[in-house]
Amino acid sequence: MPEFARRLTLFDLVLIGAGGAIGSGIFRTPSQVAAAVPSPTWILAAWALGGAVTLAGALTFAELGAAMPRAGGQYVWLSEAYGGLVGFLHGWAYFLVVATGAIAALAIVFAEYVGYFVHLGTTGTKVVALGALVVLAGVNVVGVRLAAAVGDALTLAKLAALAAIVGLAVWKGGGGEGAGAGAGVGAGAGAGGMGAAMIGVLWSYGGWQHASFAASEAKRPQRDVPLGMVLGAGIVTLVYLLTNIAYLRLLPLGTIIASPHVASDAVEAAIGRAGGAAVAAAIAVSALGTAGIFTLTTPRVYWAMAERGLFFRGMADLHPRWRTPARAILLQTAWAAVLVLAWGTFESLVSYVLFVDWLFFGLTGAAVFIVRRRQGPPAHYRVPGYPVVPLAFIGMSLWFLGSTLWGQPAQALAGAGLLGLGVPVYMLWSDGDRRA
């Protein structure tokens, strides 16, 4: 039987970690964050807190990645720590909505910004989104090296675009509030405002953990998978802080709050309306790049599930020539296409993803304590600041889940219902596997 090809370098994994997080959020959510905490100091505090949480999570996950550097990453860790049901529910949620919904949403964002250059209309937008899904699937089927090279190029392009915005702020900045202005808490800030702000912030930071999913294809998995997550999360934190400082230097706070397209407005303030096309292209590239990374990484979760008898058995087969989980890639793409056709808007596709994702984030953080108790700390990497760092990450996860349950109960209940539907499916699959 073919095995995964170990062709991913540390450079690839770092860009997977960074590119998995930098999608469309940093271009779309700063106005939401600014509306919740309308003060430059508190805006930057929210993004800094999100970065601290992200780094705490990456440092914690890195220990699990060093101890169990296997295809599927987070799914494997949850299964080993809590048993097959919890791992299955993670994969179930990823397939039904967390990963496929994100891929579909990003494909729609890509198509919407292509529409900046060519009029598409509703039908045309969906056609372009579906075409993007097909191309990404084809690239990923024919080999992890090609898929990683494409992902690296798109991630470097989006980093260059954000660096250009920061450069414009240094060159042309001064028309905004400035990063240090308005230090007091504005209306709507405080605990409630910060809670609302963190929804947009944490959505924008999510995705760095995807570097763990392709661990079986890393050349040096015990070293490179932990480093890929930690360095990727560090890059995202630095880039997001600098980008938000740039927005504040280029635009008045009121404009940021009112703008649904803050990146475009910031660039136009610096160089005129010609900057709008550059930003549209940057967002299209960024969304496509993140969708491509998810197309590369998450089929490894379904492969790991199928290998354990908890998904369609054909998903455990690798392509004999390209050594990729081709069937899992195609199945994921087909379901993402269904989501594009069924919903077709960015907001409806991501409305209840975060609750489910952060539930498993918290469980994964707690898994460090369980794995250490059973196996001892790994030799290759141990989370610094143990147990404070993982406990801080778990605490933030619980706070976010509680805030979501209180502020958006429909979203939380939808996520819980999604997981509840997975329990009988798990029982059927596991019972069938035992009979086999």
N, C-alpha and C positions, 0 to 999 in steps of 0.2 A: 504494500500500500504506500502511496506517496506520502511524504511528510512535509510540513511547512519548511519553506526555504528561509534560512537565516540570512537575510539581506539588509535588514534595517540597522543603520548606524546610530550612534548617539545623536548626531546632528538631525537625522530623520525624526527620532523620538522627541527631541526638544521642540521641533517645529510642529509635530503632531500635537504635543501638549499645548503649545501657544496657539496654533491655528485652530485647534478644537474649541478654544474659548473665544477667540476674536472672530466673531461672525458678523452679525448686523447690529448687535446690542449697543456697542460703543457709538454707533452712528444714530441710533434711534432713542435710547433710553435716557440720555442726560437731561432732557427736558422734564421727564417724569420725576427724576431724582431731584432736580432743582425746584420743582413745584412742591415737593414734599418737605424739603428743607431749604427754604429760599434765603440762603446766606452762603457766600463763597466759602467761608471757613467750614461750615457744616456740610456743604456739598463735597468738598475734598475729604472731610472726615468720613463721610459715608463710603466714598470710593477707597479710602485707605483702610477702613474697617473691612470692606469686602476683600481687599488684597490680603490683609492679615488672616482672615478666615481661610482664604484660598491657600495661602502658604502653609497654614497649620494643617489643612487637609492634605496637601501634597506631601508634607513631611511625614504625616501619619500613614498615608497610603503607601509611601515609599518603603516602609518597613515590610508591609505585606507583599509588595512587589518583589522585594529582595528574598523573602522567605518562600514565595510561591510564584515564580516567574513563568506563568503558563498562559496559553491562549485563553482569552475570556476575562483575564484580569479580575476585576471586581466581582464578577459572577462566581469565579472559583473561590475567592476569599470568603464570600458570604456562604457558599455551600459548605466549605470546610469548617467554618466557625459555627454555623447555626443549623446545618442540615440541608437536605435537598430542597425542601419546600421554600425556604427563604431565598435560596439561590434561584430557584425556578421563577418565583414571583418577580425577582429583579429582571430576569431575561424576558419574561412574559410582558412586563410593563415596557421594557425597552423596545420589544418588537411591536407591540400594539400602538404605542403612542410616544414614548420618550425619545427614542432615536428616530423612528420613522416619521413621527410628527415633526421633529426638528428638521429632518432632511426635506420633508415636503414644504415646511414653512420657508426654509432657506432657498429652496428652488423657486418658490413664488416670489420671494424678495429679489432674487436674481432676475427673474422675468420682468418684474415691475420696473427695475432700473434699466433693463434693456429697452423697455418701453419709453424711457427718456429720449432715446435716439431714434426709435422706430415706433410709430403708433401701432399698438397691438390690440387694444380692446380686451374685454374679459376673456373671450375665447382664445385670442392670440396669446395672452399671458399664460393661460393654462397649457397651451401647446408648447410654448418655449420652456416652461417649467418641466413638462414631461420629457422634452428633448434633452434637457440638461441631465435629468435622472438617467436616461438611457446612455448618454455619453459617459457619465461617471461610472455607471455599472460596467460598461465595456472596458474602460481603462483599468478598473480594479480586477476584473476577471482575468485579464491577460498577464497579470503578474504584479506582485507587491512592489518590486523595484520601480516599475513604471508608475504605479499609483503613488508611491512615495515621492518620486521625482516631480510629478505633476503637483502633488500637495505641497512640496517644498517651494516650488516656484510661485504658487498662488499665495502661500503664507508670506513669503518674502515680499511679494508685491503689496499685500495689504499692510505689512509693517512699514514699507517704504511710503505708502500713502499717508499713514498716520504720522510718520516722521516728517512728512512734508507739511502737514497741518501744524505740527509743533514748530517747525522752522518758520512758517508764515507768522506764527504768533510772536516769535522772537524778532522777526524782521519788521512786521507791520503792526504788532500788537500795541495796545494802549487805548483802544476805543471801548474796552469792556470794563468790568468791575475791578479786575485784578484779583490775583489769588489771595491777597491778604485783606481785601476790603470787606466791610460788613461782618465783622467778627461776631456780633451778637446773634442770638437765635432769632430768626425771623418768624413771622406768623406761620403757624402750621408745623414748626419744628418741635423739638422735644422727642420724647419716647415714641409717641404715635407717629410723628412725622418721620423719624428715623426708621421706624418699622416699615412704613410705606416706601421709603426710599430704597431700603435694602431689597425689596422685591425686584426692582429694576437692576440694582447693582449685582445681586447674586445671579440673576438670569444672564447678565453680560459676562460674568466670570466663569460660568459653568462650561465644562468640556475638557479641561486639562487632564482628567482621569483617563481619557481615551488612549493615552500613551501606553497604558497597562494592557489594553485589550489584545494588542498584537505582540505580546511578550515572546511567544514561541518563534517569532520571525526576527527577533533582535540578535545581533551577532554576539553580544555579551549581556545577556538579559539581567543577571543579578546586579550588575553595575549600572547598565544603561537605562533600564526601565525606571528605577527610582530617580536617577538623575534627570531623565527626560521629563518626569512629572514635576519635579522641584524646580528645575531651570525654566521649564515652560511656564509654570505658575509665576515665577519671579519676573519673567519677561512681560507677561500680561499685566501684572501689578504695576510695573514701572511705566509701561506704555499707557495704561488707562489713567494713571495720575497725571502724566505729562499732557495727555490729550485733553483732559478736563481743565487743567491750568490754561492750556491754549484756548479753549472755548471761552474761558472767563476773561482772558486778555483781549480777545477779538470781539466779544459781544457783550452788551449790557445784560444784566441778570434777567430783567424783564423779557428781553428778546429770547433768551435761552428757555425760560419757562414757557413762553407762548409758541415756541417753534417745534413742529413735529420733525423737522429736518435740520437739526442744529449744525451738523457738519457742513451742509451746503451753505447755510446762512453765514457760518464763520468764514468759510473760504471766499464767499462772495464779498463779505465785508473787507477782506484783505486785498483781493485782486479783481473784483468786479464779477459780473454775471458769467463771464467765461469760465469761472471756477466751478459753476454748477455741473457742467459736463464732466469735469475731472472727478468730482465727488461721486457722481452717479456711477461712473466707471469703477471707482474704488469700491463702492458698496457692492456692486455686482460681482466684482472679483472676490471680495471678502466672503460674501454669502456662498458663492460657488465653491470656494476653497474649503470652507467649513463643511459644507454638504459632502464634498469629496472625502474629507477625513473621516466623517461618520460612515460613509459608504465603505471605506477601507476597514475601519476598526470594529464596528459592532457586529458584522457577520461572524467574527471570531467568537462572540458570545453564543450565538445560535449553534455554531459548530461544537462548542464545548458542551452545550446542553444536549445536543443530539448524540454526542459521544457517550454521555451518561444515560442515554435512553429516555430523555425528557423532552425531546422535540422530534420532528420528522426524521427518521433514520437517514434518509438520503442527504440531509444537511451535514452529516458527519463525513461525507466524502470530499476529498480534495481533487481538483482537476489533475488528471494524470500528467499533463504537460506543464501547466503553469503553476501547479501546487498552491492553488488558492481555493477557498471555500466557495466555488462558483455558484453552486445551487443556493447557498445561503445568501449570497450577494443578490442574485436575481430575485429570490423570494422577497427579500427586504425592499428591493426597488419596486417590485410589483405592488406591495402594500403601500409604500410611500406614494405611488402614482394614484392609488385609490383614494388616499387622503387628499391629494391635490384636487382630484375631481369632486370629492364629496364636500369639502369645506371651501378651499380656495382662497382663504384670507389668512394673513399672518396672525392676527390677533386670536382668531378662533382656534387655530392649531396649537398655540402655546399656552392657552388660558389655564390649563390644569396640569401641565407637565411638572412644574417646579415642586409641588407638594410631594409627589411620588419620588422624584429624584432626590430630594433632601431627606426623605425618610430613609432611603438606602444609603445616603451619605452618612447619616448618623449611625446606622447599624454597622457600616463598614469601619467607621472610627472606633466603635466599641469592640469590633472584632480583633483589634490589636491586642487587647487585654486577654481575650480568650485564646488566641494563638500563642501568645507568650506563655500563658499558664500551661498549655499543652506541650509546646515544642521548645520553649526557652527562646531568648532573643536570637535573631539570626546573626550569623557571623559577618555577613557582608555589609549590613547597614542596620542601624538602630535609630529610631526617631529621637532627635535631640530634645532635651527638656521633658523627657518621659517622667511622670505621667501627665504633666501639666498641659503640654501641647495637644495630645489627643483629647484630654478632658475639655479643653477650651473649644476644640472643634465640635465635640459632641454637644456641649452646652449651646453653642451657636446654632447647631442643627435643631435642637429641641426648641430654642427660642423662635426660630423661623417657622417651624411647624406649628407652634402655638399661635404665633401671630397670624399665620394663614388661616388656621382653624377659626380664630376669633374674627378676623377681618373679612375673610372670603370663604365662608363655610361651604358654599356650593362647590367651589374648587376642591376643597379638602375632601368633601364627601364623594365627589366624582372620582378622585384618586383612590380613596378607600374602596369604593365600589369596583373599580377596575381591578384592584388586587384581589378582592373577594371573589370575583369571577374566575380568577386563576386557580383557586384552591381545588374545586372539583376537576378542573382540567389536569392539574398535577396528579391528583389521585388516579385518574384514568390512565395517564401516561405511565406513572410509576407502577400501577397494578399490571398494565400490559407488559412492562419490562420484566417484572418478576415472573409472569407466566411464560415469557419467551425463554 
